[in-house]
Amino acid sequence: MNSISSGKDGFWARVRAALGRGDEGTDATGRKMLPPQRIDEELRKGWNEAAEHKVSLCVLALEMDLYAEYFAAYGAEAVEESLTTLEAAINAVLPRHGDLCVRGEQAGFVIVLPDMPRLMARELTSRIAVAVRRQGLAHRGSHAGHVTLSMGLCVVNPQGPLDRSVLSGATEAVEKAQRRGIGRLEIVDYRGMDEKRAKAA
């Protein structure tokens, strides 16, 4: 795969590899990449808040579908403009003060949502999808004819120190969603697994 391809060797694999190392550079469009520490900071803050109040934590990963095709069709400048538009549109529909859509390299975003029930997070993904459609960003490389985002949602009950597997769960979920098509949502809920481990112990 080339440097602008999605999937296993794309944005999410590099985020998982870089977290904690402070890597920074430029992406395929020449845009300075957001340091992975920023995602890590949001994750740590959300984890600690949820653990302190003994509530669940949702982590939502989002990625533009068919990014390589979009880049090839429209070029780096259009990519940057579209991603900036998407970032603003997503932030505009986030329901609470302090919620933040964090942009990384290429076409990925992360939203950390402490104390948000799974149902509310799922409803948020629907509002985000509507907001993206309303931007009317053409994508001739997609059969939808416009830009879409696939999303992966991971839900946990944080306990103890930060466990970054919640981010891995969300990023793997968005990759699975993209393997199924475009504009899809995949959800993984780790809370049942935590309960089973606790009972086994």
C-alpha positions in Angstrom: 0.0 0.0 0.0 1.1 3.5 -0.6 1.4 6.2 2.1 -2.2 7.5 1.5 -4.0 4.2 1.7 -6.5 3.4 4.4 -6.7 0.3 6.5 -4.1 -1.8 8.3 -1.1 0.2 7.1 -2.9 3.5 7.2 -3.7 6.2 9.7 -4.9 4.1 12.6 -2.0 1.6 12.5 0.4 4.6 12.7 -1.5 6.2 15.5 -1.4 3.0 17.6 2.3 2.6 16.8 3.2 6.3 17.6 1.2 6.9 20.8 3.5 7.7 23.6 6.5 8.4 21.3 5.7 12.0 20.4 6.2 11.4 16.7 5.4 14.3 14.5 5.8 15.0 10.8 3.7 15.6 7.7 1.1 13.5 6.0 0.6 12.7 2.3 -0.9 16.1 1.7 2.1 17.9 3.2 0.0 18.9 6.3 1.7 18.9 9.6 0.4 15.9 11.5 -1.2 16.4 14.9 1.1 14.8 17.5 -0.3 11.6 18.8 0.2 13.0 22.3 -2.9 15.2 21.7 -5.0 12.1 21.2 -3.3 10.5 24.1 -4.0 13.5 26.3 -7.7 13.5 25.4 -7.9 9.8 26.1 -6.1 10.1 29.4 -8.3 13.0 30.5 -11.5 11.1 29.5 -10.4 7.9 31.1 -9.5 9.5 34.4 -12.8 11.5 34.5 -14.9 8.3 33.8 -12.9 6.3 36.3 -13.2 8.9 39.1 -17.0 9.1 38.6 -17.4 5.4 38.0 -19.2 5.9 34.7 -18.6 4.5 31.2 -16.3 5.9 28.5 -17.0 6.0 24.8 -14.2 6.5 22.3 -15.3 7.2 18.7 -12.9 6.9 15.8 -13.9 8.3 12.4 -12.3 8.2 9.0 -13.1 9.5 5.5 -14.1 6.7 3.3 -12.1 6.1 0.1 -9.5 8.6 1.1 -6.9 7.5 -1.4 -9.5 7.9 -4.2 -10.4 11.3 -2.9 -6.8 12.4 -2.8 -6.2 11.1 -6.3 -9.3 12.9 -7.7 -9.0 16.3 -6.0 -5.5 16.8 -4.8 -3.9 17.9 -1.5 -5.5 21.3 -1.3 -9.0 20.0 -1.6 -8.2 17.3 0.9 -7.1 19.9 3.4 -10.2 22.1 2.8 -12.6 19.1 3.1 -11.0 17.8 6.3 -11.1 21.2 7.9 -14.8 21.5 6.9 -15.5 18.0 8.4 -13.7 18.8 11.6 -15.8 22.0 12.1 -19.0 20.2 11.2 -18.4 17.4 13.7 -17.4 19.8 16.5 -20.6 21.8 15.8 -22.8 18.8 16.7 -21.0 17.6 19.8 -23.5 18.0 22.6 -21.4 19.1 25.6 -18.9 21.8 26.4 -15.5 20.1 26.5 -16.3 17.4 23.9 -13.7 17.7 21.2 -13.1 16.2 17.8 -9.4 15.7 17.6 -7.9 15.5 14.1 -4.9 13.4 13.3 -2.9 12.8 10.1 -4.6 11.9 6.8 -8.4 11.4 7.2 -8.9 10.3 10.8 -10.6 11.9 13.8 -11.0 10.8 17.4 -13.7 11.9 20.0 -13.4 10.9 23.6 -16.7 10.9 25.4 -16.7 10.2 29.2 -20.0 9.7 30.9 -21.9 9.2 27.7 -24.2 6.2 27.5 -23.8 3.9 24.5 -27.2 4.8 23.1 -26.4 8.5 23.2 -23.1 7.9 21.5 -24.8 6.0 18.8 -27.3 8.8 18.3 -24.4 11.2 18.1 -22.9 9.2 15.2 -26.2 9.6 13.4 -26.1 13.4 13.9 -22.5 13.4 12.7 -23.4 11.5 9.5 -26.2 14.0 8.8 -23.9 16.9 9.4 -21.3 15.5 7.0 -24.0 15.0 4.3 -25.1 18.6 4.7 -21.7 19.8 3.8 -22.3 18.5 0.2 -18.6 17.6 -0.4 -18.5 15.8 -3.7 -16.5 12.6 -4.0 -16.5 11.2 -7.6 -14.4 8.3 -6.5 -17.3 7.0 -4.2 -20.5 5.4 -5.4 -22.3 7.6 -2.9 -21.2 10.7 -4.9 -20.3 12.6 -1.8 -17.9 12.3 1.2 -18.9 9.8 3.9 -17.3 8.8 7.2 -17.1 5.4 8.7 -17.0 5.2 12.5 -15.9 2.8 15.2 -17.3 3.1 18.7 -15.7 1.4 21.7 -17.3 1.4 25.2 -15.6 0.6 28.4 -15.9 1.0 32.2 -12.6 2.6 33.1 -10.8 1.3 36.2 -7.3 1.9 37.3 -4.6 3.4 35.1 -5.3 4.3 31.4 -5.7 1.2 29.2 -5.2 2.3 25.6 -7.0 -0.8 24.3 -10.1 1.3 24.2 -8.5 3.3 21.4 -7.4 0.2 19.7 -10.9 -1.1 19.9 -12.4 2.0 18.3 -9.8 2.1 15.5 -10.2 -1.6 14.8 -13.9 -1.1 14.7 -13.7 1.7 12.1 -11.4 -0.5 10.0 -14.0 -3.3 10.2 -16.8 -0.8 9.3 -14.8 0.2 6.2 -14.3 -3.4 5.1 -18.1 -3.7 5.1 -18.7 -0.6 2.9 -18.9 3.1 3.4 -20.7 5.4 5.9 -21.0 2.5 8.4 -20.7 2.2 12.1 -19.2 -0.7 14.0 -19.6 -0.9 17.8 -17.5 -2.9 20.3 -18.5 -3.0 24.0 -15.8 -4.1 26.4 -18.0 -3.8 29.5 -19.3 -7.4 29.3 -15.7 -8.7 29.0 -14.6 -6.7 32.0 -17.4 -8.2 34.1 -16.5 -11.7 32.9 -12.9 -11.2 33.9 -13.9 -9.9 37.3 -16.1 -12.9 38.0 -13.4 -15.3 36.8 -10.9 -13.7 39.2 
